Amino acid sequence: MSQTKDWSANQYLKFENERTQPARDLLSHVPLTAPKRIIDLGCGPANSTTVLATAYPSATITGLDSSPDMINRAKKVLPDRDFHVADLSTYTPDPSKPVDLFFSNAVFQWLKADDRIAVIKRLLEPQEKGAVFALQVPHNLDEPSHALMEETAANGPWAEKLSGVKRDGFQSPQELQVHLFETSYYHALESHEAVIEWVKGTGLRPYVDPLEDSEKEVFLKDYLRRLQGAYPVSVDGRVLLKYPRLFMVAVK
Ligand SMILES: C[S@@+](CC[C@H](N)C(=O)[O-])C[C@H]1O[C@@H](n2cnc3c(N)ncnc32)[C@H](O)[C@@H]1O
């Protein structure tokens, strides 16, 4: 993972609407009418922050992300809001400013499996009763789009280089009262190549970033061939990408 390059806001935003819909859906399950202070954990290019700012225009909203490229974009999108580069595994909010809502759309899968529950508990622990932690993570490790990345990685000259890349599934904290549910989205994409464009912005990055350009080209061809075998072309010529996502809303 250490060889993964910075995120690209441009690549990520190629599917902005599809990537933001889960943020809207997550927010619809947050049981707060007027939170005063909100932190968007892993705000990316401010697409999720915009959802929050639209729903709660008078709230104080801070967006945090470990990617400088994402934070630069976020500052341009919402110049009146507060954005900082920060790593969630070490970030600690100012104890003098209580947080009503921690919101995190499509981020916690990027934290080390051992850190995820610890981060949720550490952030919620100093907050007042009623504070909410709402997050959404992709739940798609068994879908062909991701399973075939893993298969391609394990079956090529790059196998050793990519041996430690596999992502862990998400576990919810057992100690909190949580509302946990899954929704599957179906994205009608233009082609199998578009499936690759989609995952290039997110889950494919740790697999291709460590490769040389020539290796990358062969990897992508091999991955494309596997995708073509797994996803049929629909009558309208499109490819339907099933994308399950796991939602968690915890109230302190
Ligand atoms: C898939 S994007 C989600 C962006 C946005 N929240 C959304 O709703 O689309 C994941 C974001 O998490 C950020 N990220 C990954 N690991 C992080 C960490 N340890 N600390 C802070 N941000 C992190 C990435 O830089 C990226 O912008």
The ligand as an ORCA input file, in Angstrom:
! r2SCAN-3c Opt
* xyz 0 1
  C     -13.814      7.040     -2.254
  S     -13.284      8.621     -1.715
  C     -14.727      9.271     -0.897
  C     -14.888     10.751     -1.080
  C     -16.199     11.342     -0.609
  N     -16.383     11.191      0.832
  C     -17.425     10.791     -1.311
  O     -18.490     10.770     -0.687
  O     -17.380     10.431     -2.492
  C     -12.269      8.146     -0.373
  C     -11.490      9.292      0.225
  O     -10.916      8.832      1.457
  C      -9.670      9.470      1.611
  N      -8.878      8.693      2.577
  C      -8.414      7.432      2.440
  N      -7.733      7.066      3.549
  C      -7.789      8.118      4.408
  C      -7.273      8.356      5.711
  N      -6.555      7.434      6.374
  N      -7.505      9.564      6.289
  C      -8.221     10.516      5.628
  N      -8.730     10.332      4.395
  C      -8.521      9.160      3.786
  C      -9.094      9.487      0.199
  O      -8.084     10.439      0.057
  C     -10.344      9.776     -0.636
  O     -10.508     11.149     -0.882
*
